[in-house]
Amino acid sequence: MFDWLQYQWHLFKLQRDLRRTEKAFDDEFANARAAENRVERIRQVEEDKRWEMELVRDEISVLVTRYLIARADKMFLPHPQYGQGKDFWANSRQLGTQYLTPKGITEIRNTIRTERADASSYWVTLLSAATGLVGALTGLVAILAG
């Protein structure tokens, strides 16, 4: 539970950074449009924005990857190994690390979801049986007492 809260907090902060970066470059675009060398300045601002936005997006992707792999490891579930093809892993040009592609994220999430469903189905069955037993015992007591 605590891991999930910590993950959500870090994800919130990175998404906030993404919005702030977007807003900062919107203001810079307005200044670039008013500059004398307008075309060159706008091109430079676009390149800077792309670089900064990619950095924050990579940080988000790395955070999601680490969280999902940690969850899978805690449940002793298999997950795509580092460098297991371009289908599951992408390289960050800015951070120098790898993170899961959407296909890799989907694979781990499906594995975790299936495992949790299997575990909860056991407890639902057990709880249903216990509820039935309590109902039967209550009925038996009512018959014997009445």
C-alpha positions in Angstrom: 0.0 0.0 0.0 2.8 2.4 0.9 4.6 1.6 -2.3 1.5 2.5 -4.3 1.2 5.9 -2.5 4.8 6.7 -3.0 4.5 5.7 -6.6 1.4 7.9 -7.1 3.1 10.8 -5.4 6.2 10.7 -7.6 4.0 10.2 -10.7 2.0 13.2 -9.7 5.1 15.4 -9.3 6.5 14.3 -12.7 3.2 14.9 -14.4 3.1 18.4 -12.8 6.6 19.0 -14.1 5.4 18.0 -17.5 2.6 20.5 -17.4 4.9 23.2 -16.1 7.4 22.6 -18.8 4.7 22.8 -21.4 3.5 26.1 -20.0 7.0 27.5 -19.8 7.6 26.8 -23.4 4.2 28.3 -24.4 5.4 31.5 -22.9 8.8 31.2 -24.6 7.0 30.6 -28.0 5.2 33.9 -27.5 8.5 35.7 -27.0 10.1 33.9 -30.0 7.3 35.1 -32.3 8.1 38.6 -31.3 11.9 38.2 -31.9 13.7 39.6 -35.0 15.1 36.3 -36.1 11.7 34.7 -35.6 12.0 31.5 -37.7 15.4 30.5 -36.2 14.2 31.4 -32.6 11.0 29.4 -33.0 12.9 26.4 -34.3 15.3 26.6 -31.3 12.4 26.8 -28.9 10.7 23.8 -30.5 13.9 21.8 -30.2 14.4 22.8 -26.6 10.8 22.0 -25.8 11.0 18.6 -27.4 14.2 17.8 -25.5 12.8 18.9 -22.1 9.5 17.1 -22.6 11.2 13.9 -23.7 13.3 14.1 -20.5 10.3 14.3 -18.3 8.4 11.6 -20.3 11.4 9.3 -20.0 11.5 9.9 -16.2 7.8 8.9 -16.0 8.4 5.8 -18.1 11.3 4.8 -15.9 9.2 5.3 -12.7 6.3 3.2 -14.1 8.8 0.5 -15.2 10.5 0.3 -11.8 7.1 0.2 -10.0 5.6 -2.5 -12.1 8.8 -4.7 -12.0 8.9 -4.3 -8.2 5.3 -5.4 -8.0 5.9 -8.4 -10.2 9.0 -9.3 -8.2 7.1 -9.1 -4.9 4.5 -11.6 -6.3 7.3 -13.8 -7.9 5.8 -13.2 -11.3 7.8 -13.4 -14.6 8.4 -10.2 -16.4 10.4 -9.3 -19.6 14.1 -9.3 -18.9 16.2 -6.3 -19.7 17.2 -6.1 -23.3 14.6 -8.8 -24.3 14.0 -7.3 -27.7 12.5 -4.0 -28.9 9.0 -5.2 -28.3 9.3 -4.9 -24.5 12.1 -2.4 -23.9 13.0 1.1 -25.2 16.2 3.0 -24.6 16.2 6.5 -23.1 18.4 8.8 -25.1 18.7 11.2 -22.2 18.8 9.0 -19.1 20.9 6.3 -20.5 18.6 3.5 -19.2 15.9 1.3 -20.5 12.2 1.4 -19.8 9.2 -0.7 -20.7 7.4 0.0 -24.0 3.6 0.1 -23.9 3.6 -3.6 -24.9 5.9 -4.5 -22.0 3.7 -2.5 -19.6 0.6 -4.3 -20.8 2.3 -7.7 -20.4 3.3 -7.0 -16.8 0.0 -5.5 -15.9 -1.9 -8.4 -17.4 0.3 -10.9 -15.5 -0.3 -9.0 -12.2 -4.0 -8.7 -12.8 -4.4 -12.4 -13.5 -2.5 -13.3 -10.4 -4.5 -11.0 -8.2 -7.8 -12.4 -9.8 -6.7 -15.9 -9.0 -5.8 -15.1 -5.5 -9.0 -13.2 -4.8 -11.2 -16.0 -6.3 -9.8 -18.3 -3.7 -10.9 -16.0 -0.9 -14.3 -15.3 -2.4 -15.0 -19.0 -2.6 -13.8 -19.5 1.0 -15.9 -16.5 2.2 -19.0 -17.8 0.3 -18.6 -21.2 1.9 -18.2 -19.7 5.4 -21.3 -17.5 4.9 -23.3 -20.5 3.8 -22.1 -22.5 6.8 -23.1 -19.6 9.2 -26.5 -19.4 7.6 -27.0 -23.2 8.0 -25.9 -23.1 11.6 -28.2 -20.2 12.3 -31.1 -22.1 10.8 -30.3 -25.2 12.8 -30.2 -23.2 16.0 -33.5 -21.6 15.2 -35.1 -25.0 14.6 -33.7 -26.5 17.7 -34.6 -23.6 19.9 -38.1 -23.2 18.6 
